[in-house]
């Protein structure tokens, strides 16, 4: 063999030896599914985060499935883990992270798509959850992904921004967005996901500490599963696990919502709001709220149960028709619903905000949902009419003390409320047999003062 032929043979051998390295550096293979969990355990849920990864490992990744987590431990650093059958493998140390920063969730999606590409993606936000509330409020406020090291969390409006960016990274809508967190299956939250997500699996109520039974849920996923089929089987597996299954017996809720079908729900809610604003139904709403399925935050109420109670108590045909439209739209959007425990028997799949005193928190109107809907206007209208009804009833009984107090504190009430009270009282003052002669003079003076 000549030196040249030896050199050629040596080069061929080197190429053969190096080829596997080149292959390893090539773009990762496209799989059918990637389940990516943004696992913020930098709080008192830390032990459950570790346990959940072990549940995932009971199923593990395979030739068509990736399971990857970014876990931030309580008082500890964060890392990316790849979940294999029987093994949780650390693939990248990240140091201390602020997982309450929505921009980190966007970066998480970039890492996942670059390293674990798939045709279908499930993104799970794992943490405490509390619905829609905005940040920078005290005490703990609504949102998701509370990080105890940074005292930060992702607000609902920030969630919308993040998910819109994630959609760009993925190249299409997120197939399934899962909130492994409390109180997130709300109309206000779904609205934030309407342009970027196909299905949402989440809970109306607080979730038990153990959260999602990942082994039970992942077992239901197959290579050929559609996103809708997996969202349904996820919901069923969750409820089964807490109904005497792997997680024992605990009261809980879980539902799957088809986000594209939520447009008619929002439209129907606006229709109900318009019909409500056109009349005086604060007493009927207050009575319904006393009976409605409520959750850990009592101002979170089940939307379907609410409209069933309103339809039964309000005789106005416009209200009844509006309630029927909400019901039909919700039934089309909620593709699977389940609950465990008697206390949750009227949890029908999606919650909405409706405080019993009709006093909406200041941050509520800043939601994108409220800017686009009449639901907050309806709450405000119920508040003014409830206040006016109470004052008028007091005056009609011959007691002017409440009206005197209202006039004295007029600056604390909105102009809209004051105008409506004046309107209602003027009607009583000038209608035949409206008020007793003994209080008419003072009542008229008080109303005049309120009109200034």
VEXMAR-804178 format. One record per atom (N, C-alpha, C): x, y, z. Coordinates in steps of 0.2 Angstrom, whole numbers, padded with zeros to 4 digits, always signed. Last residue first. Layout:
REM residues N
XYZ...
END
This chain:
REM residues 452
-0382+0344+0212-0377+0350+0211-0371+0347+0208-0389+0334+0216-0389+0335+0209-0384+0341+0207-0389+0333+0230-0385+0328+0226-0385+0330+0219-0397+0344+0233-0390+0344+0235-0386+0339+0231-0409+0338+0229-0407+0344+0225-0399+0345+0227-0411+0328+0238-0410+0326+0231-0407+0332+0227-0412+0335+0249-0407+0331+0249-0405+0329+0241-0424+0342+0246-0418+0346+0247-0412+0341+0247-0433+0331+0246-0432+0335+0240-0426+0339+0240-0432+0326+0259-0430+0322+0253-0429+0326+0247-0438+0337+0265-0431+0335+0267-0428+0331+0261-0451+0336+0260-0448+0342+0259-0440+0341+0260-0456+0323+0262-0455+0325+0255-0450+0331+0255-0459+0318+0274-0452+0318+0273-0451+0321+0266-0473+0319+0276-0468+0321+0282-0461+0321+0280-0479+0313+0265-0479+0320+0265-0474+0323+0271-0471+0299+0259-0475+0302+0264-0474+0309+0264-0470+0296+0241-0467+0297+0247-0472+0300+0252-0480+0293+0231-0473+0290+0231-0470+0291+0238-0493+0297+0227-0492+0292+0233-0485+0290+0233-0488+0300+0211-0493+0300+0215-0492+0295+0221-0471+0305+0209-0476+0300+0207-0481+0301+0213-0460+0313+0213-0466+0316+0209-0471+0311+0207-0452+0305+0221-0454+0311+0224-0460+0314+0220-0449+0294+0212-0453+0293+0218-0456+0299+0221-0441+0301+0203-0447+0298+0201-0452+0296+0207-0431+0306+0211-0435+0311+0208-0442+0307+0206-0425+0293+0214-0428+0297+0219-0433+0302+0216-0420+0290+0201-0424+0285+0204-0428+0289+0210-0411+0301+0198-0416+0299+0194-0422+0295+0197-0402+0300+0209-0406+0306+0208-0412+0304+0204-0396+0288+0206-0400+0289+0212-0405+0295+0212-0390+0291+0194-0395+0286+0194-0399+0287+0200-0381+0301+0198-0386+0303+0193-0392+0298+0193-0373+0293+0206-0376+0299+0209-0382+0301+0204-0367+0284+0197-0371+0282+0203-0375+0287+0205-0360+0293+0189-0365+0289+0186-0370+0286+0191-0350+0298+0197-0356+0303+0195-0361+0299+0192-0347+0288+0212-0346+0290+0205-0352+0294+0202-0344+0293+0228-0348+0289+0223-0347+0292+0216-0338+0301+0237-0335+0295+0236-0338+0290+0231-0345+0313+0237-0339+0313+0233-0336+0306+0232-0355+0310+0246-0357+0310+0238-0350+0310+0234-0358+0309+0259-0352+0305+0256-0352+0305+0249-0369+0316+0261-0363+0318+0264-0357+0315+0261-0378+0308+0253-0377+0314+0251-0370+0317+0255-0378+0296+0261-0376+0296+0254-0374+0303+0252-0383+0301+0273-0376+0298+0273-0373+0298+0266-0396+0304+0269-0392+0309+0272-0384+0307+0271-0400+0291+0265-0400+0296+0260-0395+0302+0263-0401+0285+0278-0396+0282+0272-0395+0287+0267-0411+0292+0284-0404+0292+0287-0399+0290+0281-0424+0293+0282-0419+0297+0277-0412+0296+0279-0437+0282+0281-0431+0283+0284-0426+0287+0280-0449+0279+0275-0449+0285+0279-0443+0286+0283-0448+0269+0266-0450+0267+0272-0451+0273+0277-0443+0276+0255-0450+0275+0255-0453+0272+0261-0430+0276+0259-0433+0283+0259-0441+0281+0259-0426+0263+0257-0426+0266+0264-0430+0272+0265-0429+0261+0244-0432+0257+0249-0432+0260+0256-0419+0270+0239-0426+0271+0238-0430+0268+0243-0407+0263+0243-0409+0270+0246-0416+0272+0245-0408+0251+0236-0408+0251+0243-0410+0258+0246-0408+0255+0223-0414+0252+0226-0414+0252+0233-0395+0261+0222-0401+0265+0221-0407+0262+0224-0387+0250+0223-0387+0255+0228-0393+0259+0228-0391+0242+0212-0392+0240+0219-0392+0245+0224-0387+0251+0202-0395+0250+0203-0396+0246+0210-0374+0251+0203-0377+0257+0204-0385+0256+0206-0371+0237+0201-0369+0240+0208-0373+0247+0209-0375+0234+0189-0379+0231+0194-0377+0235+0201-0366+0242+0182-0373+0244+0182-0377+0241+0187-0354+0235+0185-0355+0242+0187-0362+0244+0187-0357+0223+0178-0356+0223+0185-0357+0230+0188-0358+0228+0165-0364+0225+0168-0363+0225+0176-0345+0232+0163-0350+0237+0162-0357+0235+0166-0339+0220+0163-0338+0224+0168-0343+0230+0168-0345+0215+0151-0346+0211+0157-0345+0216+0163-0343+0219+0138-0348+0223+0142-0349+0220+0149-0327+0219+0131-0333+0216+0133-0337+0221+0137-0314+0224+0129-0317+0222+0123-0324+0219+0125-0309+0227+0141-0309+0232+0136-0313+0230+0130-0310+0215+0148-0315+0220+0150-0315+0226+0144-0299+0208+0142-0306+0205+0141-0311+0211+0143-0288+0215+0146-0290+0215+0139-0298+0213+0138-0291+0223+0161-0290+0217+0158-0292+0218+0150-0294+0234+0169-0288+0235+0165-0287+0229+0160-0305+0231+0177-0306+0234+0170-0300+0235+0166-0298+0226+0188-0302+0221+0183-0303+0225+0177-0292+0234+0197-0288+0231+0191-0292+0227+0186-0302+0237+0206-0300+0242+0201-0296+0239+0196-0315+0225+0208-0309+0227+0210-0306+0232+0204-0332+0229+0208-0327+0226+0205-0320+0229+0207-0345+0226+0217-0340+0230+0218-0333+0227+0215-0356+0217+0219-0355+0221+0213-0350+0226+0213-0355+0209+0229-0357+0216+0231-0357+0220+0225-0351+0197+0224-0357+0197+0227-0360+0204+0228-0342+0198+0208-0342+0199+0215-0349+0200+0218-0338+0188+0196-0344+0192+0198-0345+0193+0205-0329+0181+0183-0329+0185+0189-0335+0189+0190-0332+0164+0179-0331+0171+0177-0332+0175+0183-0327+0147+0173-0329+0152+0178-0329+0159+0175-0332+0132+0165-0329+0139+0165-0331+0144+0170-0337+0119+0170-0332+0120+0165-0328+0127+0164-0346+0117+0180-0348+0115+0173-0343+0116+0168-0349+0113+0196-0344+0116+0192-0345+0113+0185-0358+0107+0204-0361+0112+0199-0356+0116+0195-0351+0100+0213-0355+0096+0208-0358+0101+0203-0341+0102+0222-0340+0105+0216-0345+0102+0210-0345+0096+0234-0345+0103+0234-0343+0106+0227-0344+0082+0231-0350+0085+0231-0350+0093+0231-0331+0077+0220-0333+0079+0226-0340+0083+0226-0325+0082+0204-0325+0077+0210-0326+0080+0216-0329+0084+0187-0328+0087+0194-0328+0081+0199-0326+0089+0170-0327+0084+0176-0326+0087+0182-0328+0091+0153-0328+0093+0159-0329+0088+0165-0324+0095+0136-0324+0090+0141-0324+0093+0148-0327+0106+0128-0327+0099+0125-0327+0093+0130-0335+0120+0128-0332+0116+0133-0332+0108+0131-0341+0125+0117-0334+0127+0118-0331+0122+0123-0354+0121+0117-0350+0120+0111-0343+0121+0113-0358+0126+0130-0359+0119+0128-0355+0117+0122-0357+0140+0127-0353+0136+0132-0352+0129+0131-0368+0141+0118-0361+0143+0116-0356+0140+0121-0379+0138+0126-0377+0134+0120-0370+0135+0118-0378+0147+0137-0378+0140+0138-0376+0136+0132-0380+0159+0130-0373+0158+0134-0373+0151+0135-0393+0157+0125-0387+0158+0120-0380+0157+0124-0400+0157+0137-0400+0151+0132-0394+0151+0128-0398+0170+0141-0396+0164+0145-0395+0158+0141-0405+0177+0131-0398+0178+0132-0395+0172+0136-0418+0172+0134-0415+0171+0128-0407+0172+0128-0420+0178+0147-0420+0171+0146-0417+0169+0139-0419+0191+0144-0414+0188+0149-0414+0181+0147-0430+0193+0136-0424+0195+0133-0418+0192+0138-0441+0190+0145-0439+0185+0139-0432+0187+0136-0441+0191+0162-0440+0194+0156-0437+0190+0150-0441+0184+0174-0446+0183+0169-0445+0186+0162-0428+0176+0183-0430+0182+0179-0435+0181+0174-0425+0163+0188-0428+0168+0192-0430+0175+0189-0420+0155+0178-0426+0152+0182-0429+0158+0186-0410+0162+0173-0415+0161+0168-0422+0158+0172-0401+0162+0184-0404+0168+0181-0410+0167+0177-0397+0149+0184-0401+0152+0190-0404+0158+0188-0391+0147+0172-0397+0143+0173-0401+0146+0179-0380+0156+0174-0386+0158+0169-0392+0153+0170-0373+0150+0184-0375+0156+0185-0381+0158+0180-0369+0138+0177-0373+0137+0183-0377+0144+0184-0360+0144+0168-0366+0140+0166-0371+0139+0171-0350+0150+0176-0354+0154+0171-0361+0150+0169-0346+0149+0193-0347+0145+0187-0352+0149+0182-0337+0163+0199-0343+0159+0199-0343+0155+0193-0327+0171+0210-0326+0167+0204-0332+0162+0204-0329+0176+0222-0331+0180+0216-0330+0177+0210-0323+0167+0231-0330+0167+0230-0333+0171+0224-0310+0158+0227-0311+0165+0227-0319+0166+0226-0314+0145+0227-0309+0147+0232-0310+0155+0233-0330+0147+0220-0324+0143+0221-0320+0146+0226-0348+0143+0217-0342+0147+0218-0336+0143+0220-0363+0140+0210-0356+0137+0211-0351+0142+0211-0375+0151+0217-0371+0148+0212-0365+0145+0214-0383+0157+0228-0384+0149+0226-0379+0147+0221-0380+0170+0228-0380+0166+0234-0381+0159+0233-0381+0174+0215-0375+0173+0218-0374+0169+0224-0395+0175+0214-0392+0169+0211-0385+0168+0213-0397+0186+0222-0400+0180+0224-0397+0174+0221-0391+0196+0214-0388+0194+0221-0391+0188+0223-0399+0195+0203-0392+0193+0202-0389+0191+0209-0411+0200+0208-0411+0193+0205-0404+0191+0205-0407+0213+0211-0409+0209+0217-0409+0201+0214-0403+0218+0199-0398+0218+0204-0401+0213+0210-0411+0222+0188-0411+0215+0190-0405+0213+0196-0419+0231+0178-0416+0232+0185-0417+0225+0188-0413+0233+0161-0418+0232+0166-0415+0233+0173-0402+0234+0152-0408+0237+0150-0414+0237+0156-0392+0226+0158-0391+0233+0159-0398+0237+0157-0396+0214+0153-0396+0215+0161-0396+0223+0162-0394+0214+0140-0401+0213+0142-0401+0215+0150-0380+0216+0140-0385+0221+0137-0392+0220+0140-0376+0204+0145-0374+0210+0149-0379+0216+0146-0380+0195+0136-0383+0195+0143-0382+0201+0146-0372+0199+0125-0379+0199+0125-0383+0199+0131-0360+0196+0131-0361+0203+0129-0369+0204+0129-0361+0182+0131-0360+0186+0137-0362+0193+0136-0361+0180+0117-0367+0178+0121-0367+0182+0128-0348+0183+0114-0354+0187+0111-0360+0186+0115-0341+0174+0121-0340+0181+0123-0346+0185+0120-0346+0162+0114-0347+0163+0121-0346+0170+0123-0341+0164+0101-0349+0165+0102-0350+0165+0110-0327+0162+0104-0330+0169+0101-0337+0169+0103-0324+0149+0108-0326+0154+0113-0328+0161+0111-0320+0141+0098-0327+0141+0099-0329+0146+0105-0306+0141+0099-0309+0144+0093-0317+0145+0094-0303+0134+0111-0303+0141+0111-0306+0144+0105-0311+0122+0119-0309+0123+0113-0309+0131+0111-0306+0116+0135-0310+0121+0131-0307+0122+0124-0308+0105+0148-0305+0106+0142-0309+0111+0138-0307+0105+0166-0311+0105+0160-0306+0106+0154-0309+0100+0183-0304+0100+0177-0309+0100+0171-0309+0101+0201-0312+0102+0194-0307+0101+0189-0311+0092+0217-0307+0096+0212-0311+0097+0205-0309+0084+0232-0313+0088+0228-0309+0092+0223-0301+0068+0232-0301+0075+0234-0306+0079+0229-0295+0053+0235-0301+0056+0234-0301+0064+0237-0281+0047+0226-0285+0047+0231-0292+0050+0230-0273+0047+0215-0272+0053+0219-0277+0052+0225-0277+0036+0207-0270+0036+0210-0269+0042+0215-0294+0036+0212-0289+0033+0208-0282+0034+0212-0304+0042+0219-0303+0036+0221-0297+0032+0217-0304+0053+0210-0310+0050+0212-0309+0043+0214-0292+0058+0205-0294+0061+0212-0301+0058+0214-0291+0051+0193-0286+0050+0198-0288+0053+0205-0302+0056+0186-0302+0049+0188-0297+0048+0194-0298+0069+0183-0304+0068+0188-0304+0061+0190-0287+0066+0174-0286+0070+0180-0292+0069+0185-0293+0059+0164-0288+0056+0168-0287+0059+0175-0302+0068+0158-0304+0062+0161-0299+0059+0166-0292+0078+0153-0297+0080+0158-0300+0074+0162-0285+0070+0144-0282+0073+0150-0287+0075+0155-0295+0067+0135-0292+0061+0139-0288+0064+0145-0296+0080+0129-0302+0076+0133-0299+0071+0137-0284+0083+0124-0287+0087+0129-0292+0084+0133-0283+0072+0115-0278+0072+0121-0281+0077+0126-0292+0076+0106-0293+0069+0109-0289+0069+0116-0287+0088+0101-0294+0088+0105-0295+0081+0109-0275+0084+0095-0275+0089+0101-0282+0088+0105-0275+0067+0092-0277+0074+0090-0276+0078+0096-0264+0053+0092-0269+0057+0096-0269+0064+0092-0254+0045+0087-0259+0048+0082-0264+0052+0086-0246+0042+0098-0243+0045+0092-0248+0048+0088-0256+0046+0113-0253+0041+0108-0250+0045+0102-0260+0048+0130-0257+0051+0123-0254+0046+0119-0262+0042+0142-0268+0043+0137-0266+0045+0130-0251+0043+0149-0253+0037+0147-0258+0037+0141-0251+0056+0154-0247+0055+0148-0248+0048+0145-0260+0055+0165-0262+0059+0159-0258+0057+0153-0254+0046+0174-0260+0045+0171-0262+0048+0165-0242+0054+0175-0242+0047+0173-0248+0045+0170-0247+0066+0181-0244+0066+0174-0243+0059+0171-0259+0072+0188-0256+0066+0188-0253+0064+0182-0258+0089+0193-0259+0084+0187-0256+0078+0189-0258+0091+0211-0259+0094+0204-0260+0088+0199-0255+0090+0224-0251+0085+0219-0252+0087+0212-0264+0099+0230-0257+0100+0230-0253+0096+0225-0278+0101+0220-0275+0098+0225-0267+0099+0224-0282+0118+0213-0280+0111+0212-0277+0108+0218-0297+0128+0215-0290+0126+0217-0288+0119+0215-0307+0127+0200-0306+0128+0207-0299+0127+0209-0306+0126+0186-0310+0132+0189-0308+0133+0196-0292+0121+0178-0296+0120+0183-0300+0127+0185-0288+0116+0161-0286+0119+0167-0292+0118+0172-0283+0116+0145-0285+0111+0150-0283+0115+0156-0287+0123+0129-0285+0124+0136-0287+0119+0141-0282+0123+0112-0286+0120+0118-0283+0122+0124-0275+0133+0104-0281+0129+0101-0285+0126+0107-0269+0149+0104-0270+0143+0108-0276+0139+0105-0270+0163+0101-0263+0159+0100-0264+0152+0103-0280+0171+0103-0277+0171+0097-0271+0167+0096-0285+0168+0116-0289+0167+0110-0286+0167+0104-0280+0170+0128-0277+0165+0124-0280+0164+0118-0287+0179+0135-0280+0181+0134-0277+0176+0129-0299+0172+0136-0299+0178+0132-0292+0180+0130-0296+0164+0147-0297+0161+0140-0296+0166+0135-0297+0173+0157-0290+0170+0155-0290+0167+0148-0310+0176+0158-0305+0182+0157-0299+0179+0155-0316+0164+0160-0317+0167+0153-0312+0173+0152-0305+0152+0167-0310+0158+0168-0310+0161+0161-0296+0142+0174-0301+0141+0169-0307+0146+0169-0288+0144+0185-0286+0147+0179-0291+0147+0173-0287+0139+0198-0292+0144+0197-0291+0148+0190-0270+0133+0200-0277+0134+0203-0281+0140+0199-0262+0123+0189-0262+0128+0193-0269+0129+0195-0257+0119+0175-0257+0115+0181-0256+0120+0187-0264+0124+0161-0262+0127+0168-0263+0122+0173-0259+0120+0145-0262+0118+0151-0259+0122+0157-0263+0122+0129-0260+0125+0134-0263+0123+0141-0260+0113+0114-0264+0113+0121-0260+0117+0125-0255+0119+0103-0260+0114+0102-0264+0114+0108-0252+0136+0099-0251+0131+0103-0256+0126+0103-0253+0140+0081-0256+0140+0088-0253+0134+0092-0237+0141+0074-0244+0140+0073-0246+0140+0080-0224+0143+0076-0226+0143+0069-0233+0142+0068-0217+0144+0088-0219+0137+0086-0221+0137+0079-0215+0158+0088-0209+0153+0089-0211+0146+0086-0227+0163+0088-0223+0165+0082-0217+0160+0082-0232+0158+0100-0235+0156+0094-0231+0157+0088-0225+0165+0109-0224+0158+0108-0227+0156+0102-0231+0178+0107-0224+0177+0105-0222+0170+0104-0243+0176+0112-0243+0178+0106-0236+0177+0103-0239+0172+0125-0242+0167+0121-0242+0169+0114-0235+0185+0130-0230+0179+0130-0233+0174+0125-0247+0193+0130-0241+0195+0126-0236+0189+0125-0255+0185+0139-0257+0186+0132-0251+0188+0127-0248+0187+0150-0249+0180+0148-0250+0181+0140-0250+0200+0153-0243+0198+0151-0243+0191+0148-0263+0199+0157-0261+0203+0151-0254+0201+0148-0261+0192+0169-0265+0189+0163-0264+0193+0157-0244+0191+0175-0251+0193+0175-0255+0191+0169-0233+0181+0183-0235+0183+0176-0243+0185+0177-0223+0188+0197-0227+0183+0193-0230+0186+0187-0211+0190+0210-0214+0192+0203-0219+0186+0201-0202+0187+0220-0208+0190+0221-0212+0193+0215-0190+0181+0217-0191+0187+0214-0197+0191+0216-0192+0169+0225-0186+0173+0225-0186+0180+0223-0205+0165+0222-0204+0167+0229-0197+0171+0229-0215+0167+0209-0208+0165+0210-0206+0169+0217-0229+0161+0201-0227+0165+0207-0220+0163+0209-0238+0158+0190-0231+0157+0190-0228+0162+0195-0252+0170+0187-0249+0163+0187-0241+0164+0188-0265+0179+0194-0260+0178+0189-0258+0171+0189-0269+0190+0208-0271+0185+0203-0266+0185+0197-0259+0193+0222-0264+0195+0217-0264+0189+0212-0256+0194+0239-0255+0190+0233-0260+0191+0228-0264+0210+0245-0259+0204+0246-0258+0201+0239-0256+0221+0233-0255+0217+0239-0262+0216+0242-0250+0222+0216-0256+0223+0221-0254+0219+0227-0243+0220+0205-0241+0226+0209-0247+0227+0214-0254+0212+0192-0248+0213+0197-0248+0219+0201-0271+0208+0191-0265+0211+0189-0260+0211+0194-0281+0192+0190-0279+0199+0193-0272+0201+0191-0287+0180+0185-0285+0186+0181-0282+0192+0184-0281+0165+0193-0286+0169+0189-0283+0175+0185-0271+0160+0200-0276+0163+0204-0281+0167+0199-0259+0147+0204-0263+0151+0200-0268+0154+0203-0243+0140+0207-0249+0143+0209-0252+0147+0204-0238+0129+0193-0237+0134+0199-0243+0135+0202-0234+0128+0176-0235+0124+0182-0233+0129+0188-0240+0128+0161-0238+0133+0166-0239+0130+0173-0236+0118+0147-0239+0118+0154-0236+0124+0158-0239+0115+0131-0235+0120+0135-0239+0120+0142-0238+0104+0118-0241+0105+0124-0237+0110+0129-0237+0103+0101-0234+0106+0107-0240+0106+0112-0234+0094+0086-0239+0096+0091-0235+0098+0098-0222+0091+0079-0228+0094+0075-0233+0097+0080-0207+0097+0087-0212+0092+0086-0218+0095+0082-0190+0099+0093-0196+0101+0088-0201+0095+0088-0181+0102+0104-0186+0097+0104-0192+0098+0100-0173+0113+0102-0170+0107+0104-0175+0101+0104-0181+0124+0098-0175+0123+0094-0172+0116+0096-0192+0123+0106-0193+0122+0099-0187+0120+0095-0186+0126+0119-0190+0119+0117-0190+0118+0110-0181+0138+0117-0176+0133+0119-0180+0126+0117-0193+0146+0115-0187+0146+0110-0183+0140+0111-0199+0144+0127-0202+0141+0121-0197+0141+0115-0191+0151+0135-0192+0144+0137-0194+0140+0130-0193+0164+0131-0186+0161+0130-0187+0153+0131-0206+0165+0136-0205+0166+0129-0198+0162+0127-0203+0164+0149-0208+0159+0146-0207+0159+0139-0196+0176+0151-0193+0170+0152-0197+0164+0149-0206+0186+0150-0201+0185+0145-0197+0179+0145-0213+0185+0162-0216+0182+0156-0211+0181+0150-0206+0180+0177-0205+0185+0171-0208+0182+0165-0206+0171+0186-0212+0175+0186-0212+0181+0181-0194+0165+0186-0199+0162+0182-0206+0165+0183-0179+0170+0186-0185+0173+0188-0191+0170+0184-0166+0159+0191-0171+0162+0186-0177+0165+0189-0150+0153+0195-0156+0156+0198-0160+0160+0192-0144+0141+0183-0143+0146+0188-0150+0148+0191-0146+0132+0173-0148+0138+0171-0147+0143+0177-0139+0117+0165-0140+0121+0171-0141+0128+0169-0146+0105+0155-0143+0111+0155-0144+0115+0162-0150+0092+0157-0147+0093+0151-0144+0100+0151-0153+0079+0168-0152+0086+0168-0148+0087+0161-0166+0067+0167-0159+0069+0165-0158+0076+0164-0174+0055+0175-0174+0062+0174-0167+0065+0173-0181+0039+0171-0175+0044+0172-0176+0051+0171-0191+0031+0167-0187+0029+0173-0181+0034+0175-0189+0037+0151-0192+0031+0155-0188+0030+0161-0185+0054+0153-0185+0048+0150-0188+0043+0154-0185+0071+0151-0188+0066+0155-0188+0059+0151-0173+0083+0153-0176+0078+0148-0179+0072+0152-0172+0099+0161-0172+0091+0162-0176+0088+0156-0164+0113+0165-0168+0110+0160-0167+0102+0161-0164+0122+0181-0161+0118+0175-0166+0115+0171-0160+0133+0194-0165+0130+0189-0161+0126+0184-0155+0132+0211-0155+0134+0204-0160+0131+0200-0165+0136+0226-0160+0132+0223-0160+0134+0215-0176+0140+0234-0170+0141+0237-0164+0137+0233-0186+0128+0225-0186+0133+0230-0179+0133+0233-0180+0127+0207-0182+0124+0214-0182+0130+0219-0187+0127+0192-0183+0131+0196-0185+0129+0203-0186+0117+0177-0188+0117+0184-0184+0122+0188-0192+0114+0162-0188+0119+0165-0190+0120+0172-0193+0098+0154-0195+0103+0159-0190+0108+0160-0200+0088+0142-0195+0092+0144-0197+0097+0149-0203+0074+0132-0205+0077+0138-0199+0081+0141-0207+0069+0116-0202+0073+0120-0206+0075+0126-0211+0056+0106-0213+0060+0111-0207+0063+0115-0208+0046+0097-0212+0051+0094-0214+0056+0100-0199+0038+0104-0197+0040+0097-0202+0045+0094-0200+0045+0120-0199+0040+0116-0198+0042+0109-0200+0050+0138-0200+0051+0131-0199+0045+0127-0211+0043+0151-0205+0045+0148-0205+0047+0141-0219+0037+0162-0220+0036+0155-0214+0037+0151-0212+0040+0173-0215+0033+0173-0218+0032+0166-0208+0053+0172-0203+0048+0170-0206+0041+0170-0219+0060+0177-0218+0060+0170-0213+0054+0168-0217+0057+0191-0223+0054+0187-0222+0054+0180-0205+0064+0193-0205+0057+0193-0211+0053+0190-0211+0077+0191-0206+0074+0186-0205+0067+0187-0219+0077+0203-0222+0077+0196-0217+0075+0191-0209+0078+0213-0214+0072+0212-0217+0071+0205-0204+0091+0211-0200+0085+0210-0204+0078+0209-0216+0098+0213-0213+0098+0207-0208+0092+0206-0219+0095+0227-0223+0092+0222-0220+0093+0215-0209+0102+0233-0209+0095+0234-0213+0092+0228-0212+0116+0230-0206+0113+0228-0206+0105+0228-0222+0124+0233-0224+0118+0230-0218+0114+0228-0218+0136+0239-0220+0131+0244-0222+0124+0240-0206+0140+0227-0211+0142+0231-0213+0136+0235-0201+0137+0213-0198+0141+0218-0203+0145+0223-0206+0129+0203-0207+0127+0210-0203+0131+0215-0212+0130+0188-0210+0135+0193-0211+0133+0200-0209+0123+0174-0211+0121+0181-0208+0125+0186-0216+0122+0160-0213+0128+0163-0214+0127+0171-0215+0108+0151-0217+0110+0157-0213+0116+0160-0220+0101+0136-0215+0106+0139-0218+0109+0145-0221+0088+0125-0224+0091+0131-0219+0095+0135-0222+0086+0108-0217+0088+0114-0222+0091+0119-0225+0074+0096-0227+0078+0101-0221+0080+0106-0218+0069+0084-0225+0070+0084-0227+0075+0089-0202+0076+0080-0207+0071+0083-0214+0073+0083-0188+0079+0071-0195+0081+0072-0199+0075+0075-0171+0078+0078-0177+0075+0074-0184+0078+0076-0160+0092+0078-0164+0086+0081-0170+0084+0077-0148+0095+0066-0154+0097+0069-0158+0091+0072-0132+0088+0071-0137+0090+0066-0143+0092+0070-0123+0083+0080-0124+0090+0080-0129+0093+0075-0123+0070+0078-0126+0072+0084-0127+0080+0084-0117+0070+0065-0124+0068+0066-0127+0070+0072-0104+0073+0069-0108+0077+0065-0116+0076+0065-0102+0061+0076-0102+0068+0080-0106+0073+0076-0102+0051+0066-0107+0051+0072-0108+0058+0075-0091+0056+0058-0098+0056+0056-0103+0056+0061-0078+0053+0063-0081+0059+0065-0089+0060+0063-0076+0040+0059-0076+0041+0066-0079+0048+0068-0076+0042+0045-0081+0037+0048-0081+0038+0056-0066+0051+0044-0072+0053+0042-0077+0049+0045-0055+0043+0047-0057+0049+0051-0064+0051+0050-0055+0033+0037-0057+0031+0044-0059+0037+0048-0052+0041+0026-0059+0038+0026-0061+0036+0033-0039+0045+0030-0044+0050+0029-0051+0047+0030-0033+0032+0029-0033+0036+0035-0039+0041+0035-0035+0030+0015-0038+0025+0020-0039+0029+0027-0027+0040+0010-0034+0040+0008-0038+0036+0013-0014+0036+0016-0017+0043+0018-0025+0043+0016-0012+0024+0009-0013+0024+0016-0016+0031+0019-0011+0029-0004-0017+0025-0002-0018+0024+0005+0001+0037-0002-0005+0040-0004-0012+0036-0002+0010+0027+0001+0008+0032+0006+0002+0036+0005+0003+0011-0005+0007+0017-0005+0005+0022+0001+0004-0006+0000+0000+0000+0000+0004+0006+0000
END
